[in-house]
Amino acid sequence: MHAMIRPPSSSSAHPAQPGCVRVSAPARLHLGFFDLHGGLGRSFGSLGVAVEGLGTVVSARRAAGLEVQGEQARRARDVAQALLRDAGLTDGVRLQVEQALPEHVGLGSGTQLSLAVGTALARLLRLPLDTRELAARLDRGRRSGIGIGAFDHGGFVVDGGRAPQGDALPPLIARLQVPPAWRWVLLFDPAHQGLSGGAEKGAFAALPRFAQRHAERLCRLVLMQLLPSLAEADIDAFGAALTELQDCVGDHFAPAQGGRYASATVGRALDLLRRSGAAAVGQTSWGPTGFALAASAQHAQRLLAELQADPELRGLQPSVCATRASAARVEVLVPEAVPQRAQSAAFAAWSA
């Protein structure tokens, strides 16, 4: 149970409340778990990266009642109602979901929408909640903290897994920049969706226990190859480590998703890209979206050409993304009623 949110009391000492808040949150790729065994107490442990060009955009302003419009409006309304109820507020808010990520394809749509709506409301109504507090209240990030880390920081992030007891969210334990030249080639299969909700929980419960030797190997691989090679911008060593981790975890999840990859077509495409020189290949979260890592935009275009030359893969929808190096963007519009001195900085942006 969470304590009720205590919004600050109104006072002339407080700055004017914003008239509109707009939050732009990046999509994230969940690149895999490295300790599904949990023998040391903590379990899961995740790798992820924020990407450019795909994201969630939400704006919030005051209104007579709660109004929600745009993509995935029902989900956004549920988030808003939960926060307003926790805060004991009856304030009217108009939410506009200007852009939303496709659901259940491995981009973190639920977490990013929840955090974007929550952040917009917290800034609009001056609720004393940071990202992790919002995530806890909205029941996000229980198994993986990658979506929270991508929202708060961007770049490549690592979380330390879930503690054996308590409700604490997985802590962020590393954050590194990805070389700006590197590109992620994403493969979308519109014919499939990944597991979510009850089906996801059931899949985790039904899977056999992850072998301790595999967890030991992956933890060593992450600490002694993947992270150091990323710090040194060694794409070959980084890609080899990431692909090995993806293969191991994908094989573990194969009984739940029908194979190493959720989409057989994406699997064929990734096998092709592996042979064609991609630095890494894998699937984000439960998929069905696959990814391949390229050393440059030109390299990514060559990989796309390989895909387009295969008629059996034309049902896929590929996209090329750079890494998002920064956090979610929050823009605050100050009402016209405030003094001109404050008006000169009407739109102030900072990292959420």
Buried (B, 14 or more C-beta within 10 A) or exposed (E): EEEEBEBEEEEEEEEEBBBBBBBBBBBBBBBBBBBBBBEEEBBBBBBBBBBBEBBBBBBBBBEEEBBBEBBBBEBBBBBBEBBBEBBEBEBEBBBBBBBBBBBBBBBBBBBBBBBBBBBBBBBBBEBEBEBBBBBBBBEBBBBBBBBBBBBBBBBBBBBBBBBEEEEEBBBBEBBBEBBEBBBBBBBBBEEBBBBBEEEBEEBEEEBEEBEEEBBBBBBEBBEEBBBBBBEEEBBEBBBBBBBBBBBBBBEBBBEBBEBBBBBBBBBBBBEBBBEBEBBBBBBBBBBBBBBBBBBEEEBBEEBBEBBEEEEEBEEBEBBBBBBBBEBBBBBBBBBEEBEEEBEEEBEEEEEB
